[in-house]
């Protein structure tokens, strides 16, 4: 085969494992929005350079833009060879892509191939990958059978999914993929949520690995998990699936939430900021009272009030309406929130699935 070789995404998909490195040469901003799973970012133009060259195309002409762009691309590729690729052996096989499989990835693939590496360029680039994800998600959603873990806020749904996964179950953890706990207070303190495109890529990557003959455990989420939206076809399939009603005493629910939302305990002003999102539902007076409780450290009674006055009524109002088989759900109860309690329940659910 002559290198650099050009490959379409349908041809690439069953051969992805053959490539030791997947190189995304787009700008850091493009890469941050979404990228092929496992790719590393080696931009041949950074964000500012990309804007500069794009402006030259529009305001000057294509020749001057290409001339200036070529100098930047060559300089950046030289840096990547010295900093990232210099220790790669002769049989190292990289896959390179850009937005549409054009000049940026072509330049990198050509130089790597001239060095002697069997470089392969993705025809159509990220755009071809994105088209595949969009086209395949509905079919992936339809081919799987789901077991929906339902339960009020703090009942341990997410923790149960994690234990199920550790015991070998197929788990589609929407909150993990979305990096959000799915409620007004559910933002993760450590990182922003992924973009909608990256969330869908993560769904595609997870769902394509599942065995259609085995059930997939998933939580009873709403259509949006924070700022990202669950694809409609997946949402419809999940909401029509068999349910597991998970129970836990209120005292243990408060205890679990105190553990999972520890960042609010250490930074009550962050909690106050989130509570302000509920002003339109409960009015300034009640929110001010809750804010006072947060600032004074009365977090357990605050959590109890939020469960009773906000979370539980909203859950009871929506669950039966949105999940068709909830009325015939398998009812299970956690005695406490110990590791053994979750492990025993996960084993029971796996044995009966």
C-alpha positions as CSV (number, residue, x, y, z in Angstrom):
1,X,0.0,0.0,0.0
2,X,1.2,3.5,-0.8
3,X,1.3,6.0,2.1
4,X,-0.3,8.2,3.0
5,X,-3.3,6.1,2.4
6,X,-6.9,7.5,2.3
7,X,-9.7,5.7,4.1
8,X,-13.4,6.3,4.4
9,X,-15.1,6.1,7.8
10,X,-17.2,3.0,7.0
11,X,-13.9,1.2,6.0
12,X,-12.1,2.6,9.1
13,X,-14.7,1.6,11.7
14,X,-13.8,-2.2,11.9
15,X,-10.1,-1.3,11.7
16,X,-9.9,1.4,14.4
17,X,-8.0,-1.0,16.7
18,X,-5.2,-1.2,14.1
19,X,-4.0,2.4,14.7
20,X,-1.7,3.0,17.6
21,X,-2.4,6.8,17.6
22,X,-5.4,8.7,16.3
23,X,-4.3,12.3,15.6
24,X,-6.8,15.2,15.4
25,X,-5.0,18.1,13.8
26,X,-7.8,20.5,14.2
27,X,-7.6,23.5,16.5
28,X,-7.9,23.0,20.3
29,X,-11.3,24.6,20.3
30,X,-12.6,22.2,17.6
31,X,-11.1,19.3,19.5
32,X,-12.6,20.4,22.8
33,X,-16.1,20.4,21.3
34,X,-15.8,16.8,20.1
35,X,-13.4,14.3,18.6
36,X,-13.0,10.7,17.7
37,X,-12.7,8.5,20.9
38,X,-9.1,8.1,21.9
39,X,-7.8,10.8,19.7
40,X,-5.0,13.2,20.7
41,X,-4.9,16.8,19.6
42,X,-1.9,17.9,17.6
43,X,-3.2,21.1,15.9
44,X,-1.5,22.3,12.8
45,X,-3.2,25.6,13.3
46,X,-4.2,26.8,16.8
47,X,-7.4,28.7,17.4
48,X,-6.0,32.1,16.8
49,X,-4.0,31.0,13.7
50,X,-7.1,29.3,12.3
51,X,-9.1,32.6,12.6
52,X,-6.2,34.6,11.1
53,X,-5.9,32.4,8.0
54,X,-9.7,32.2,7.6
55,X,-9.9,36.0,7.7
56,X,-7.2,36.2,5.0
57,X,-9.2,33.9,2.7
58,X,-12.1,36.3,2.9
59,X,-10.4,39.6,3.1
60,X,-7.3,39.1,0.9
61,X,-7.3,36.0,-1.3
62,X,-6.8,32.3,-1.3
63,X,-3.2,32.4,-2.5
64,X,-2.0,34.7,0.3
65,X,-3.9,32.7,2.9
66,X,-2.5,29.4,1.7
67,X,1.0,30.8,1.7
68,X,0.8,32.2,5.2
69,X,-1.1,29.0,6.4
70,X,1.6,26.7,4.9
71,X,4.3,28.4,6.9
72,X,2.3,28.0,10.2
73,X,1.4,24.4,9.4
74,X,4.9,23.4,8.6
75,X,6.2,25.0,11.8
76,X,3.5,23.4,13.9
77,X,4.0,19.9,12.4
78,X,7.8,20.2,13.0
79,X,7.0,20.9,16.7
80,X,4.8,17.9,17.0
81,X,7.4,15.6,15.4
82,X,10.0,16.8,17.8
83,X,7.8,16.9,20.9
84,X,5.4,14.0,20.4
85,X,6.4,11.6,17.5
86,X,10.2,11.6,17.7
87,X,10.4,8.3,19.6
88,X,7.9,6.4,17.5
89,X,9.3,3.2,15.7
90,X,9.2,2.8,12.0
91,X,6.1,0.6,12.1
92,X,4.1,3.1,14.1
93,X,0.7,3.5,12.3
94,X,-1.1,6.8,12.9
95,X,-4.5,7.8,11.7
96,X,-4.8,11.5,10.9
97,X,-7.9,13.6,10.5
98,X,-9.1,17.2,10.4
99,X,-12.5,18.8,9.8
100,X,-13.2,17.5,6.3
101,X,-10.1,15.5,5.4
102,X,-8.5,18.2,3.4
103,X,-5.4,20.4,3.7
104,X,-4.7,20.2,7.4
105,X,-4.7,16.4,7.8
106,X,-3.3,16.0,4.3
107,X,-0.2,18.0,5.2
108,X,0.4,16.1,8.4
109,X,-0.2,12.7,6.7
110,X,2.1,13.6,3.8
111,X,5.1,14.6,6.0
112,X,4.7,11.6,8.4
113,X,4.5,9.2,5.4
114,X,7.6,10.8,3.8
115,X,9.5,10.2,7.0
116,X,8.6,6.5,6.6
117,X,5.6,5.9,8.9
118,X,2.5,4.1,7.4
119,X,0.3,7.1,7.9
120,X,-3.4,6.9,7.0
121,X,-5.7,9.9,6.5
122,X,-9.5,9.8,7.2
123,X,-11.4,10.8,4.1
124,X,-14.1,13.3,5.0
125,X,-12.5,13.9,8.4
126,X,-14.4,14.6,11.5
127,X,-17.4,15.5,9.5
128,X,-17.7,12.0,8.1
129,X,-17.4,10.6,11.7
130,X,-20.1,13.0,12.9
131,X,-22.4,11.9,10.1
132,X,-21.9,8.3,11.1
133,X,-22.7,9.0,14.8
134,X,-25.9,10.9,13.8
135,X,-27.0,8.1,11.5
136,X,-26.3,5.2,13.8
137,X,-27.5,6.4,17.2
138,X,-31.2,5.7,16.5
139,X,-30.4,2.1,15.4
140,X,-28.2,1.5,18.4
141,X,-30.9,2.7,20.7
142,X,-33.5,0.4,19.1
143,X,-31.4,-2.8,19.2
144,X,-30.9,-2.8,23.0
145,X,-33.1,-3.9,25.8
146,X,-33.1,-1.8,28.9
147,X,-33.8,-2.1,32.7
148,X,-34.6,1.3,34.1
149,X,-33.6,2.0,37.7
150,X,-36.1,4.4,39.1
151,X,-36.2,6.0,42.5
152,X,-36.5,9.4,44.3
153,X,-33.5,11.7,44.6
154,X,-30.9,10.3,46.9
155,X,-32.1,6.7,46.7
156,X,-28.8,5.5,45.3
157,X,-29.6,5.0,41.6
158,X,-26.2,6.2,40.3
159,X,-24.3,4.3,43.0
160,X,-26.2,1.2,42.1
161,X,-25.3,1.6,38.4
162,X,-21.7,1.9,39.3
163,X,-21.8,-1.3,41.4
164,X,-23.6,-3.1,38.7
165,X,-21.0,-2.1,36.2
166,X,-18.2,-3.3,38.5
167,X,-19.9,-6.7,38.7
168,X,-20.0,-7.0,34.9
169,X,-23.4,-5.6,34.0
170,X,-23.9,-3.5,30.9
171,X,-24.6,0.0,32.2
172,X,-25.4,3.1,30.3
173,X,-24.7,5.8,32.9
174,X,-26.2,8.9,31.4
175,X,-25.1,11.1,34.3
176,X,-21.5,9.9,34.1
177,X,-21.4,10.5,30.3
178,X,-23.0,14.0,30.8
179,X,-20.9,14.9,33.8
180,X,-24.0,16.0,35.6
181,X,-26.3,14.5,38.3
182,X,-29.4,15.6,36.4
183,X,-31.0,18.1,38.8
184,X,-30.8,21.8,39.4
185,X,-28.0,21.1,42.0
186,X,-26.4,18.4,39.9
187,X,-23.5,20.2,38.2
188,X,-20.1,18.5,38.8
189,X,-17.7,20.9,40.7
190,X,-14.6,19.7,38.9
191,X,-15.4,20.2,35.2
192,X,-17.9,21.7,32.8
193,X,-20.3,19.5,30.9
194,X,-19.3,18.1,27.5
195,X,-20.8,19.6,24.4
196,X,-23.9,18.0,22.9
197,X,-21.8,16.5,20.2
198,X,-19.3,15.0,22.6
199,X,-22.2,13.6,24.8
200,X,-23.6,11.9,21.7
201,X,-20.1,10.6,20.8
202,X,-19.8,9.1,24.3
203,X,-23.3,7.5,23.9
204,X,-22.3,6.1,20.5
205,X,-19.0,4.7,21.9
206,X,-20.8,3.0,24.9
207,X,-23.8,1.7,23.0
208,X,-21.9,0.1,20.1
209,X,-20.0,-2.0,22.6
210,X,-23.1,-3.6,24.2
211,X,-24.3,-7.1,23.5
212,X,-27.9,-6.9,22.3
213,X,-28.7,-10.2,24.0
214,X,-28.0,-8.8,27.4
215,X,-29.9,-6.1,29.3
216,X,-28.6,-2.6,29.7
217,X,-29.2,-0.9,33.0
218,X,-30.0,2.8,32.8
219,X,-31.3,5.4,35.2
220,X,-34.7,7.1,34.9
221,X,-33.5,10.4,33.6
222,X,-35.4,13.3,32.1
223,X,-34.9,14.4,28.5
224,X,-32.1,16.8,29.5
225,X,-29.2,16.0,31.8
226,X,-28.0,19.4,32.8
227,X,-27.4,21.2,29.5
228,X,-27.2,18.2,27.2
229,X,-30.2,16.4,25.7
230,X,-30.7,12.6,25.5
231,X,-31.4,11.7,21.8
232,X,-35.1,11.3,21.2
233,X,-35.0,7.7,20.0
234,X,-33.0,6.6,23.1
235,X,-35.3,8.4,25.4
236,X,-38.4,6.8,23.9
237,X,-36.9,3.3,24.2
238,X,-35.9,3.8,27.8
239,X,-39.2,5.2,28.8
240,X,-41.0,2.2,27.3
241,X,-38.8,-0.3,29.1
242,X,-39.1,-2.5,32.2
243,X,-38.5,-0.6,35.5
244,X,-36.9,-1.3,38.8
245,X,-38.3,0.8,41.7
246,X,-35.4,1.4,44.2
247,X,-36.4,2.3,47.7
248,X,-34.3,3.8,50.6
249,X,-35.3,5.4,53.8
250,X,-35.3,9.2,54.0
251,X,-32.7,9.3,56.7
252,X,-30.3,7.2,54.5
253,X,-31.2,9.3,51.5
254,X,-30.1,12.5,53.3
255,X,-26.9,10.7,54.4
256,X,-26.1,9.7,50.8
257,X,-26.8,13.2,49.4
258,X,-24.5,14.7,52.1
259,X,-21.8,12.4,50.8
260,X,-22.4,13.0,47.1
261,X,-22.7,16.8,47.4
262,X,-19.8,17.3,49.8
263,X,-18.6,20.2,47.6
264,X,-21.7,22.2,48.8
265,X,-20.8,21.4,52.4
266,X,-17.4,22.9,52.0
267,X,-18.6,25.8,49.8
268,X,-22.1,26.8,50.8
269,X,-22.1,29.9,48.6
270,X,-22.0,27.7,45.6
271,X,-25.1,26.0,46.9
272,X,-26.8,29.4,47.5
273,X,-26.0,30.3,43.9
274,X,-27.7,27.1,42.7
275,X,-30.7,27.6,45.0
276,X,-31.4,31.0,43.3
277,X,-32.4,29.0,40.2
278,X,-35.5,27.9,42.1
279,X,-36.8,31.5,42.9
280,X,-39.5,31.3,40.2
281,X,-40.8,28.1,41.7
282,X,-40.8,29.0,45.4
283,X,-40.3,32.7,45.7
284,X,-37.6,34.9,47.2
285,X,-38.7,34.4,50.8
286,X,-38.3,30.6,50.8
287,X,-35.1,30.7,48.9
288,X,-33.7,33.3,51.3
289,X,-34.6,30.9,54.2
290,X,-32.8,28.0,52.5
291,X,-29.8,30.2,51.7
292,X,-29.6,31.1,55.4
293,X,-29.7,27.4,56.4
294,X,-26.9,26.7,53.9
295,X,-24.7,29.5,55.2
296,X,-25.2,28.6,58.8
297,X,-24.3,24.9,58.2
298,X,-27.8,23.5,58.8
299,X,-27.4,21.3,55.7
300,X,-29.1,18.1,56.9
301,X,-32.4,19.9,57.6
302,X,-32.0,21.8,54.4
303,X,-31.6,18.6,52.4
304,X,-34.7,17.1,54.1
305,X,-36.7,20.2,53.1
306,X,-35.5,20.1,49.6
307,X,-36.4,16.4,49.3
308,X,-39.9,16.9,50.8
309,X,-40.8,20.2,49.2
310,X,-39.0,20.1,45.8
311,X,-37.5,16.8,44.7
312,X,-40.0,14.2,45.8
313,X,-43.2,16.0,44.5
314,X,-41.5,16.5,41.1
315,X,-40.4,12.9,40.9
316,X,-43.8,11.5,41.9
317,X,-45.5,13.8,39.4
318,X,-43.3,12.7,36.5
319,X,-42.3,9.1,37.0
320,X,-45.6,7.3,36.3
321,X,-46.4,9.7,33.5
322,X,-43.1,9.3,31.6
323,X,-42.2,5.6,32.2
324,X,-44.9,3.3,30.9
325,X,-44.0,0.2,32.8
326,X,-43.4,1.9,36.2
327,X,-46.7,0.6,37.5
328,X,-45.5,-3.0,37.2
329,X,-41.9,-2.2,38.3
330,X,-39.8,-4.7,40.3
331,X,-39.7,-3.2,43.8
332,X,-36.3,-3.5,45.6
333,X,-35.2,-1.9,48.9
334,X,-31.8,-0.9,50.2
335,X,-31.4,-1.4,54.0
336,X,-28.7,1.2,54.2
337,X,-26.0,2.8,52.0
338,X,-23.1,0.5,52.9
339,X,-21.0,-1.0,50.1
340,X,-22.3,-4.4,51.0
341,X,-25.9,-3.3,50.6
342,X,-25.3,-2.1,47.1
343,X,-23.2,-5.2,46.2
344,X,-25.9,-7.6,47.4
345,X,-28.6,-5.8,45.5
346,X,-26.6,-5.7,42.3
347,X,-25.9,-9.4,42.5
348,X,-29.7,-10.1,43.0
349,X,-30.6,-7.9,40.0
350,X,-27.9,-9.5,37.8
351,X,-29.1,-13.0,38.8
352,X,-32.7,-12.2,37.8
353,X,-31.9,-10.3,34.6
